[in-house]
Amino acid sequence: MIVSEIITKLKAISDSPLKKVGGALEFAGIQSQPPAPAAFVIPASENAGENRRTNGVSQKVATLFSVVLILKTTNDKSGLSAESSLEEIRGKIREQLLGWQPTNEHTDIEFVRGELVDIQAGRVFWRDEFKTEYLLTA
Protein backbone atom coordinates (compact mmCIF):
# COMPACT_ATOMS: atom_id res chain seq x y z
CA MET A 1 0.00 0.00 0.00
CA ILE A 2 1.05 3.61 -0.50
CA VAL A 3 -0.05 5.00 2.85
CA SER A 4 3.37 6.29 3.94
CA GLU A 5 3.82 8.25 0.69
CA ILE A 6 0.38 9.83 1.12
CA ILE A 7 1.02 10.73 4.77
CA THR A 8 4.31 12.38 3.79
CA LYS A 9 2.53 14.34 1.04
CA LEU A 10 -0.16 15.56 3.45
CA LYS A 11 2.41 16.57 6.06
CA ALA A 12 3.98 18.79 3.38
CA ILE A 13 0.88 20.99 3.02
CA SER A 14 2.04 24.57 3.48
CA ASP A 15 0.10 26.61 6.03
CA SER A 16 -1.61 23.42 7.13
CA PRO A 17 -4.17 23.78 9.90
CA LEU A 18 -3.76 20.06 10.69
CA LYS A 19 -2.34 19.31 14.14
CA LYS A 20 -1.91 15.62 13.33
CA VAL A 21 -1.48 13.52 10.18
CA GLY A 22 -1.27 9.77 10.71
CA GLY A 23 -2.22 6.31 9.57
CA ALA A 24 -4.80 3.66 10.36
CA LEU A 25 -3.14 2.35 13.53
CA GLU A 26 -2.95 5.84 15.01
CA PHE A 27 -6.60 6.41 14.12
CA ALA A 28 -7.58 3.10 15.72
CA GLY A 29 -5.74 4.11 18.89
CA ILE A 30 -7.69 7.33 19.36
CA GLN A 31 -9.50 7.42 22.67
CA SER A 32 -12.16 9.83 23.91
CA GLN A 33 -10.66 13.15 22.75
CA PRO A 34 -8.97 12.80 19.37
CA PRO A 35 -6.69 15.59 18.17
CA ALA A 36 -8.36 18.14 15.93
CA PRO A 37 -8.02 19.17 13.28
CA ALA A 38 -6.40 15.94 12.15
CA ALA A 39 -6.20 13.72 9.08
CA PHE A 40 -5.67 9.96 9.01
CA VAL A 41 -4.87 7.95 5.87
CA ILE A 42 -6.59 4.58 5.90
CA PRO A 43 -6.34 1.85 3.25
CA ALA A 44 -9.86 0.98 2.10
CA SER A 45 -9.58 -1.76 -0.53
CA GLU A 46 -7.80 -3.14 -3.57
CA ASN A 47 -9.84 -4.52 -6.46
CA ALA A 48 -8.17 -6.39 -9.31
CA GLY A 49 -9.49 -6.54 -12.84
CA GLU A 50 -9.39 -9.64 -14.99
CA ASN A 51 -6.09 -11.23 -15.87
CA ARG A 52 -5.12 -10.17 -19.40
CA ARG A 53 -2.57 -12.93 -19.93
CA THR A 54 -2.92 -16.60 -20.74
CA ASN A 55 0.48 -17.40 -19.24
CA GLY A 56 1.31 -15.31 -16.22
CA VAL A 57 -0.52 -12.44 -14.61
CA SER A 58 -1.31 -8.92 -15.80
CA GLN A 59 -4.07 -7.25 -13.82
CA LYS A 60 -5.03 -3.63 -13.30
CA VAL A 61 -5.52 -3.09 -9.55
CA ALA A 62 -7.60 -0.19 -8.24
CA THR A 63 -6.40 0.94 -4.82
CA LEU A 64 -8.89 2.87 -2.72
CA PHE A 65 -7.87 4.80 0.38
CA SER A 66 -9.63 7.19 2.70
CA VAL A 67 -8.53 10.37 4.39
CA VAL A 68 -10.53 10.69 7.60
CA LEU A 69 -10.71 14.23 8.93
CA ILE A 70 -11.50 15.16 12.52
CA LEU A 71 -12.59 18.71 13.35
CA LYS A 72 -13.74 20.39 16.57
CA THR A 73 -17.29 21.70 16.75
CA THR A 74 -17.20 23.03 20.30
CA ASN A 75 -18.12 26.72 20.69
CA ASP A 76 -19.67 26.61 17.20
CA LYS A 77 -23.43 26.50 17.78
CA SER A 78 -24.30 27.25 14.14
CA GLY A 79 -21.77 24.77 12.75
CA LEU A 80 -20.64 27.33 10.17
CA SER A 81 -17.09 27.57 11.49
CA ALA A 82 -16.62 23.78 11.41
CA GLU A 83 -18.14 23.61 7.92
CA SER A 84 -15.82 26.35 6.68
CA SER A 85 -12.80 24.62 8.24
CA LEU A 86 -13.84 21.30 6.75
CA GLU A 87 -14.07 22.77 3.25
CA GLU A 88 -10.74 24.56 3.65
CA ILE A 89 -8.91 21.44 4.81
CA ARG A 90 -10.56 19.23 2.16
CA GLY A 91 -9.49 21.73 -0.48
CA LYS A 92 -5.87 21.72 0.70
CA ILE A 93 -5.82 17.91 0.75
CA ARG A 94 -7.28 17.71 -2.77
CA GLU A 95 -4.68 20.21 -4.00
CA GLN A 96 -1.95 17.93 -2.65
CA LEU A 97 -3.33 14.61 -3.86
CA LEU A 98 -5.35 15.02 -7.05
CA GLY A 99 -3.28 14.33 -10.16
CA TRP A 100 -0.27 13.19 -8.10
CA GLN A 101 1.35 9.78 -8.66
CA PRO A 102 2.39 8.26 -5.31
CA THR A 103 4.90 5.99 -7.10
CA ASN A 104 6.03 5.53 -10.69
CA GLU A 105 3.86 2.42 -10.89
CA HIS A 106 0.62 4.18 -9.87
CA THR A 107 -1.73 6.35 -11.89
CA ASP A 108 -2.69 9.86 -10.83
CA ILE A 109 -4.85 9.97 -7.72
CA GLU A 110 -8.53 10.68 -8.34
CA PHE A 111 -11.33 11.73 -5.99
CA VAL A 112 -14.08 9.11 -5.52
CA ARG A 113 -16.47 10.45 -2.86
CA GLY A 114 -16.82 12.13 0.51
CA GLU A 115 -19.19 11.48 3.38
CA LEU A 116 -19.99 12.39 6.95
CA VAL A 117 -18.91 9.55 9.22
CA ASP A 118 -19.99 10.75 12.67
CA ILE A 119 -20.57 13.68 14.97
CA GLN A 120 -19.74 13.06 18.62
CA ALA A 121 -18.30 14.74 21.70
CA GLY A 122 -17.69 18.07 19.97
CA ARG A 123 -15.99 16.47 16.95
CA VAL A 124 -16.96 15.97 13.31
CA PHE A 125 -15.56 12.94 11.47
CA TRP A 126 -15.51 13.22 7.66
CA ARG A 127 -14.12 10.71 5.15
CA ASP A 128 -12.91 11.46 1.62
CA GLU A 129 -12.13 8.46 -0.56
CA PHE A 130 -9.51 8.51 -3.32
CA LYS A 131 -8.36 6.05 -5.97
CA THR A 132 -5.21 5.18 -7.86
CA GLU A 133 -4.33 2.16 -10.01
CA TYR A 134 -1.30 0.05 -10.77
CA LEU A 135 -0.50 -2.97 -12.92
CA LEU A 136 0.13 -6.27 -11.11
CA THR A 137 2.30 -8.65 -13.11
CA ALA A 138 3.89 -12.03 -12.54
C-alpha positions in Angstrom: 0.0 0.0 0.0 1.0 3.6 -0.5 0.0 5.0 2.8 3.4 6.3 3.9 3.8 8.2 0.7 0.4 9.8 1.1 1.0 10.7 4.8 4.3 12.4 3.8 2.5 14.3 1.0 -0.2 15.6 3.4 2.4 16.6 6.1 4.0 18.8 3.4 0.9 21.0 3.0 2.0 24.6 3.5 0.1 26.6 6.0 -1.6 23.4 7.1 -4.2 23.8 9.9 -3.8 20.1 10.7 -2.3 19.3 14.1 -1.9 15.6 13.3 -1.5 13.5 10.2 -1.3 9.8 10.7 -2.2 6.3 9.6 -4.8 3.7 10.4 -3.1 2.4 13.5 -2.9 5.8 15.0 -6.6 6.4 14.1 -7.6 3.1 15.7 -5.7 4.1 18.9 -7.7 7.3 19.4 -9.5 7.4 22.7 -12.2 9.8 23.9 -10.7 13.2 22.7 -9.0 12.8 19.4 -6.7 15.6 18.2 -8.4 18.1 15.9 -8.0 19.2 13.3 -6.4 15.9 12.2 -6.2 13.7 9.1 -5.7 10.0 9.0 -4.9 8.0 5.9 -6.6 4.6 5.9 -6.3 1.9 3.3 -9.9 1.0 2.1 -9.6 -1.8 -0.5 -7.8 -3.1 -3.6 -9.8 -4.5 -6.5 -8.2 -6.4 -9.3 -9.5 -6.5 -12.8 -9.4 -9.6 -15.0 -6.1 -11.2 -15.9 -5.1 -10.2 -19.4 -2.6 -12.9 -19.9 -2.9 -16.6 -20.7 0.5 -17.4 -19.2 1.3 -15.3 -16.2 -0.5 -12.4 -14.6 -1.3 -8.9 -15.8 -4.1 -7.2 -13.8 -5.0 -3.6 -13.3 -5.5 -3.1 -9.6 -7.6 -0.2 -8.2 -6.4 0.9 -4.8 -8.9 2.9 -2.7 -7.9 4.8 0.4 -9.6 7.2 2.7 -8.5 10.4 4.4 -10.5 10.7 7.6 -10.7 14.2 8.9 -11.5 15.2 12.5 -12.6 18.7 13.4 -13.7 20.4 16.6 -17.3 21.7 16.8 -17.2 23.0 20.3 -18.1 26.7 20.7 -19.7 26.6 17.2 -23.4 26.5 17.8 -24.3 27.3 14.1 -21.8 24.8 12.7 -20.6 27.3 10.2 -17.1 27.6 11.5 -16.6 23.8 11.4 -18.1 23.6 7.9 -15.8 26.3 6.7 -12.8 24.6 8.2 -13.8 21.3 6.7 -14.1 22.8 3.2 -10.7 24.6 3.6 -8.9 21.4 4.8 -10.6 19.2 2.2 -9.5 21.7 -0.5 -5.9 21.7 0.7 -5.8 17.9 0.7 -7.3 17.7 -2.8 -4.7 20.2 -4.0 -1.9 17.9 -2.7 -3.3 14.6 -3.9 -5.4 15.0 -7.1 -3.3 14.3 -10.2 -0.3 13.2 -8.1 1.3 9.8 -8.7 2.4 8.3 -5.3 4.9 6.0 -7.1 6.0 5.5 -10.7 3.9 2.4 -10.9 0.6 4.2 -9.9 -1.7 6.3 -11.9 -2.7 9.9 -10.8 -4.8 10.0 -7.7 -8.5 10.7 -8.3 -11.3 11.7 -6.0 -14.1 9.1 -5.5 -16.5 10.5 -2.9 -16.8 12.1 0.5 -19.2 11.5 3.4 -20.0 12.4 6.9 -18.9 9.6 9.2 -20.0 10.7 12.7 -20.6 13.7 15.0 -19.7 13.1 18.6 -18.3 14.7 21.7 -17.7 18.1 20.0 -16.0 16.5 17.0 -17.0 16.0 13.3 -15.6 12.9 11.5 -15.5 13.2 7.7 -14.1 10.7 5.2 -12.9 11.5 1.6 -12.1 8.5 -0.6 -9.5 8.5 -3.3 -8.4 6.0 -6.0 -5.2 5.2 -7.9 -4.3 2.2 -10.0 -1.3 0.1 -10.8 -0.5 -3.0 -12.9 0.1 -6.3 -11.1 2.3 -8.7 -13.1 3.9 -12.0 -12.5 
